[in-house]
């Protein structure tokens, strides 16, 4: 089993792209909060300028996990970046499921 740095399959490339999308939309939401002096509210849709980029970022993270898992299991993708991206996607999914299953 040879581990490379860059992905060799389309699923691996999609995984990397989705993680880049996650980081990009998270940075957009952060810039909206800091530069636009926006604040959240009681619900997720209280401020759509923050909610939309964050929902897209979360969706990208979960999609990166699913696509990365398919690439690893079905197509034997053994890229370090794909493994790392899949782990980050799993972290996003774990956080969201924890928030939904065990609300405070």
N, CA, C and O of each residue as an XYZ file, in Angstrom:
416
protein
N       0.844     -1.165      0.000
C       0.000      0.000      0.000
C       0.897      1.238      0.000
O       1.652      1.485      0.940
N       0.791      1.995     -1.069
C       1.604      3.194     -1.227
C       0.753      4.424     -0.942
O      -0.293      4.616     -1.563
N       1.195      5.248     -0.014
C       0.480      6.474      0.322
C       1.159      7.636     -0.391
O       2.363      7.850     -0.250
N       0.370      8.381     -1.159
C       0.872      9.551     -1.870
C       0.324     10.813     -1.212
O      -0.513     10.737     -0.312
N       0.791     11.950     -1.654
C       0.297     13.211     -1.105
C      -0.964     13.669     -1.833
O      -1.949     14.046     -1.198
N      -0.933     13.636     -3.161
C      -2.059     14.115     -3.968
C      -2.968     12.963     -4.370
O      -2.506     11.833     -4.529
N      -4.268     13.244     -4.537
C      -5.201     12.185     -4.914
C      -4.980     11.708     -6.352
O      -4.515     12.453     -7.214
N      -5.329     10.444     -6.575
C      -5.166      9.857     -7.904
C      -6.496      9.542     -8.572
O      -6.510      9.210     -9.758
N      -7.616      9.631     -7.860
C      -8.924      9.329     -8.438
C      -9.790     10.587     -8.444
O      -9.474     11.581     -7.790
N     -10.885     10.523     -9.195
C     -11.826     11.651     -9.242
C     -12.486     11.873     -7.881
O     -12.728     13.011     -7.478
N     -12.774     10.781     -7.179
C     -13.362     10.929     -5.853
C     -12.403     11.641     -4.902
O     -12.827     12.453     -4.080
N     -11.139     11.342     -5.012
C     -10.147     12.021     -4.189
C     -10.059     13.500     -4.510
O      -9.949     14.331     -3.610
N     -10.108     13.830     -5.796
C     -10.056     15.232     -6.197
C     -11.303     15.982     -5.731
O     -11.214     17.140     -5.322
N     -12.458     15.332     -5.791
C     -13.684     15.952     -5.307
C     -13.621     16.181     -3.796
O     -14.096     17.202     -3.298
N     -13.047     15.249     -3.086
C     -12.921     15.395     -1.636
C     -12.090     16.620     -1.283
O     -12.457     17.395     -0.400
N     -10.978     16.789     -1.970
C     -10.121     17.957     -1.728
C     -10.866     19.246     -2.067
O     -10.783     20.227     -1.327
N     -11.593     19.245     -3.182
C     -12.364     20.423     -3.576
C     -13.450     20.776     -2.575
O     -13.694     21.951     -2.302
N     -14.100     19.760     -2.032
C     -15.147     20.021     -1.043
C     -14.584     20.567      0.260
O     -15.215     21.406      0.902
N     -13.418     20.107      0.655
C     -12.798     20.649      1.871
C     -12.345     22.085      1.636
O     -12.454     22.921      2.534
N     -11.845     22.378      0.454
C     -11.495     23.770      0.123
C     -12.747     24.640      0.162
O     -12.699     25.779      0.626
N     -13.868     24.107     -0.322
C     -15.138     24.822     -0.260
C     -15.566     25.059      1.183
O     -16.044     26.145      1.512
N     -15.404     24.073      2.038
C     -15.741     24.219      3.455
C     -14.947     25.369      4.067
O     -15.517     26.239      4.724
N     -13.654     25.373      3.856
C     -12.807     26.419      4.428
C     -13.169     27.784      3.841
O     -13.203     28.778      4.566
N     -13.436     27.840      2.543
C     -13.767     29.118      1.892
C     -15.054     29.713      2.447
O     -15.098     30.898      2.779
N     -16.106     28.898      2.551
C     -17.371     29.424      3.054
C     -17.307     29.746      4.543
O     -17.984     30.663      5.009
N     -16.500     29.002      5.292
C     -16.307     29.346      6.696
C     -15.604     30.695      6.820
O     -15.952     31.497      7.687
N     -14.626     30.949      5.970
C     -13.940     32.246      5.988
C     -14.878     33.373      5.569
O     -14.812     34.470      6.123
N     -15.755     33.111      4.590
C     -16.733     34.123      4.178
C     -17.640     34.473      5.358
O     -17.879     35.650      5.628
N     -18.144     33.459      6.059
C     -19.018     33.723      7.206
C     -18.267     34.473      8.304
O     -18.830     35.353      8.955
N     -17.012     34.128      8.507
C     -16.211     34.821      9.509
C     -15.988     36.277      9.129
O     -16.053     37.162      9.983
N     -15.729     36.527      7.860
C     -15.554     37.912      7.399
C     -16.851     38.707      7.518
O     -16.824     39.891      7.853
N     -17.975     38.069      7.248
C     -19.263     38.749      7.393
C     -19.480     39.152      8.848
O     -19.968     40.247      9.129
N     -19.123     38.285      9.749
C     -19.311     38.581     11.172
C     -18.367     39.694     11.623
O     -18.784     40.630     12.306
N     -17.098     39.590     11.239
C     -16.128     40.558     11.756
C     -16.184     41.897     11.033
O     -16.200     42.948     11.674
N     -16.213     41.869      9.719
C     -16.178     43.134      8.976
C     -17.548     43.771      8.849
O     -17.667     44.995      8.791
N     -18.576     42.949      8.807
C     -19.924     43.497      8.659
C     -20.619     43.757      9.975
O     -21.749     44.243      9.998
N     -19.948     43.436     11.084
C     -20.508     43.633     12.420
C     -21.883     42.984     12.546
O     -22.808     43.557     13.121
N     -21.996     41.773     11.995
C     -23.237     41.010     12.062
C     -23.234     40.155     13.322
O     -22.182     39.733     13.801
N     -24.411     39.911     13.841
C     -24.547     39.022     14.989
C     -25.596     37.970     14.676
O     -26.465     38.172     13.828
N     -25.505     36.858     15.363
C     -26.487     35.794     15.198
C     -27.731     36.097     15.997
O     -27.859     37.155     16.612
N     -28.646     35.144     15.975
C     -29.887     35.322     16.718
C     -30.253     34.039     17.431
O     -29.404     33.183     17.678
N     -31.527     33.917     17.757
C     -31.994     32.740     18.478
C     -32.141     31.519     17.568
O     -32.011     30.387     18.033
N     -32.404     31.729     16.305
C     -32.580     30.609     15.375
C     -31.484     30.652     14.323
O     -30.746     31.630     14.207
N     -31.395     29.574     13.560
C     -30.333     29.496     12.550
C     -30.580     30.474     11.401
O     -29.635     30.914     10.748
N     -31.838     30.812     11.156
C     -32.138     31.722     10.052
C     -32.357     33.158     10.521
O     -32.912     33.967      9.778
N     -31.937     33.481     11.721
C     -32.110     34.843     12.222
C     -31.271     35.838     11.415
O     -31.673     36.989     11.244
N     -30.122     35.408     10.924
C     -29.277     36.257     10.099
C     -28.804     35.429      8.907
O     -27.887     34.616      9.028
N     -29.428     35.641      7.776
C     -29.117     34.834      6.593
C     -27.725     35.105      6.034
O     -27.174     34.255      5.334
N     -27.150     36.254      6.322
C     -25.795     36.548      5.853
C     -24.764     35.624      6.501
O     -23.712     35.353      5.922
N     -25.071     35.149      7.691
C     -24.198     34.195      8.365
C     -24.650     32.767      8.100
O     -23.822     31.879      7.898
N     -25.970     32.540      8.098
C     -26.507     31.184      8.014
C     -26.215     30.506      6.680
O     -25.849     29.331      6.659
N     -26.368     31.211      5.583
C     -26.208     30.580      4.266
C     -24.777     30.098      4.033
O     -24.598     28.943      3.647
N     -23.747     30.926      4.249
C     -22.387     30.388      4.068
C     -22.051     29.252      5.030
O     -21.338     28.319      4.663
N     -22.559     29.325      6.254
C     -22.260     28.263      7.222
C     -22.972     26.965      6.855
O     -22.397     25.890      7.020
N     -24.202     27.036      6.362
C     -24.905     25.825      5.931
C     -24.224     25.199      4.718
O     -24.139     23.975      4.614
N     -23.744     26.025      3.810
C     -23.004     25.507      2.660
C     -21.694     24.871      3.122
O     -21.296     23.829      2.602
N     -21.028     25.485      4.083
C     -19.778     24.928      4.608
C     -20.018     23.580      5.275
O     -19.254     22.639      5.061
N     -21.062     23.480      6.073
C     -21.378     22.214      6.740
C     -21.739     21.150      5.708
O     -21.307     20.003      5.817
N     -22.529     21.529      4.709
C     -22.876     20.583      3.643
C     -21.648     20.111      2.880
O     -21.553     18.942      2.507
N     -20.717     21.014      2.650
C     -19.473     20.638      1.977
C     -18.644     19.684      2.826
O     -18.032     18.756      2.298
N     -18.619     19.901      4.123
C     -17.872     19.023      5.017
C     -18.448     17.622      5.055
O     -17.707     16.640      5.000
N     -19.777     17.524      5.151
C     -20.418     16.212      5.175
C     -20.248     15.516      3.834
O     -19.996     14.312      3.789
N     -20.383     16.262      2.735
C     -20.182     15.676      1.414
C     -18.744     15.212      1.225
O     -18.504     14.183      0.593
N     -17.788     15.956      1.765
C     -16.382     15.545      1.676
C     -16.160     14.232      2.406
O     -15.401     13.382      1.941
N     -16.817     14.060      3.549
C     -16.696     12.799      4.279
C     -17.252     11.640      3.464
O     -16.602     10.601      3.342
N     -18.446     11.806      2.907
C     -19.079     10.731      2.143
C     -18.271     10.399      0.893
O     -17.993      9.230      0.625
N     -17.896     11.412      0.132
C     -17.137     11.188     -1.101
C     -15.756     10.610     -0.786
O     -15.278      9.726     -1.496
N     -15.128     11.098      0.257
C     -13.830     10.564      0.652
C     -13.911      9.120      1.106
O     -13.030      8.317      0.799
N     -14.964      8.788      1.833
C     -15.146      7.408      2.284
C     -15.378      6.467      1.099
O     -14.854      5.352      1.080
N     -16.150      6.906      0.124
C     -16.350      6.100     -1.088
C     -15.024      5.925     -1.815
O     -14.694      4.823     -2.253
N     -14.270      7.003     -1.944
C     -12.980      6.919     -2.619
C     -12.006      5.993     -1.914
O     -11.268      5.250     -2.561
N     -12.002      6.036     -0.591
C     -11.081      5.192      0.177
C     -11.496      3.729      0.121
O     -10.660      2.853     -0.101
N     -12.779      3.462      0.321
C     -13.232      2.077      0.400
C     -13.407      1.409     -0.960
O     -13.008      0.259     -1.142
N     -13.995      2.118     -1.908
C     -14.313      1.491     -3.197
C     -13.170      1.593     -4.201
O     -12.868      0.629     -4.903
N     -12.543      2.750     -4.266
C     -11.522      2.982     -5.290
C     -10.098      2.940     -4.746
O      -9.153      3.248     -5.472
N      -9.931      2.564     -3.481
C      -8.611      2.382     -2.864
C      -7.741      3.632     -2.933
O      -6.538      3.554     -3.185
N      -8.360      4.770     -2.710
C      -7.612      6.033     -2.682
C      -6.770      6.075     -1.417
O      -7.298      5.919     -0.316
N      -5.490      6.281     -1.559
C      -4.579      6.304     -0.426
C      -3.743      7.575     -0.407
O      -2.531      7.537     -0.194
N      -4.402      8.683     -0.631
C      -3.720      9.961     -0.603
C      -3.792     10.550      0.799
O      -4.823     10.455      1.465
N      -2.719     11.144      1.238
C      -2.673     11.757      2.558
C      -3.688     12.895      2.677
O      -4.334     13.044      3.714
N      -3.828     13.691      1.627
C      -4.784     14.797      1.661
C      -6.224     14.298      1.701
O      -7.074     14.910      2.349
N      -6.506     13.192      1.015
C      -7.857     12.634      1.041
C      -8.163     12.056      2.420
O      -9.266     12.233      2.938
N      -7.201     11.375      3.009
C      -7.403     10.834      4.355
C      -7.645     11.961      5.361
O      -8.528     11.852      6.212
N      -6.872     13.034      5.268
C      -7.045     14.176      6.152
C      -8.387     14.872      5.913
O      -9.068     15.250      6.866
N      -8.764     15.040      4.653
C     -10.030     15.683      4.324
C     -11.222     14.857      4.789
O     -12.217     15.410      5.257
N     -11.127     13.543      4.661
C     -12.196     12.677      5.127
C     -12.328     12.758      6.647
O     -13.438     12.740      7.178
N     -11.214     12.845      7.333
C     -11.241     12.998      8.789
C     -11.882     14.326      9.194
O     -12.653     14.377     10.152
N     -11.567     15.389      8.475
C     -12.178     16.697      8.767
C     -13.682     16.635      8.508
O     -14.471     17.157      9.295
N     -14.076     16.000      7.411
C     -15.503     15.830      7.121
C     -16.202     15.019      8.196
O     -17.340     15.317      8.558
N     -15.520     13.979      8.718
C     -16.097     13.192      9.811
C     -16.273     14.049     11.058
O     -17.273     13.918     11.765
N     -15.319     14.915     11.331
C     -15.428     15.804     12.485
C     -16.639     16.726     12.361
O     -17.353     16.952     13.337
N     -16.867     17.252     11.170
C     -18.026     18.116     10.939
C     -19.308     17.325     11.164
O     -20.216     17.799     11.847
N     -19.392     16.128     10.598
C     -20.576     15.285     10.760
C     -20.790     14.924     12.229
O     -21.920     14.959     12.716
N     -19.727     14.583     12.929
C     -19.810     14.224     14.343
C     -20.326     15.399     15.173
O     -21.152     15.215     16.068
N     -19.841     16.596     14.878
C     -20.277     17.786     15.605
C     -21.755     18.069     15.346
O     -22.500     18.371     16.279
N     -22.183     17.973     14.093
C     -23.580     18.256     13.750
C     -24.507     17.214     14.366
O     -25.549     17.561     14.922
N     -24.131     15.933     14.269
C     -24.965     14.902     14.887
C     -25.028     15.060     16.404
O     -26.083     14.851     17.003
N     -23.932     15.419     17.018
C     -23.935     15.667     18.458
C     -24.824     16.829     18.838
O     -25.510     16.781     19.859
N     -24.819     17.867     18.031
C     -25.672     19.029     18.314
C     -27.148     18.706     18.136
O     -27.994     19.224     18.865
N     -27.456     17.853     17.168
C     -28.856     17.502     16.927
C     -29.374     16.462     17.917
O     -30.514     16.556     18.371
N     -28.553     15.479     18.252
C     -29.001     14.403     19.128
C     -29.000     14.782     20.603
O     -29.828     14.295     21.373
N     -28.083     15.641     20.994
C     -27.973     16.030     22.395
C     -27.968     17.548     22.534
O     -26.940     18.132     22.878
N     -29.104     18.194     22.269
C     -29.135     19.661     22.401
C     -29.060     20.054     23.870
O     -29.468     19.307     24.759
N     -28.543     21.212     24.089
C     -28.367     21.675     25.466
C     -29.635     22.275     25.999
O     -29.674     22.719     27.146
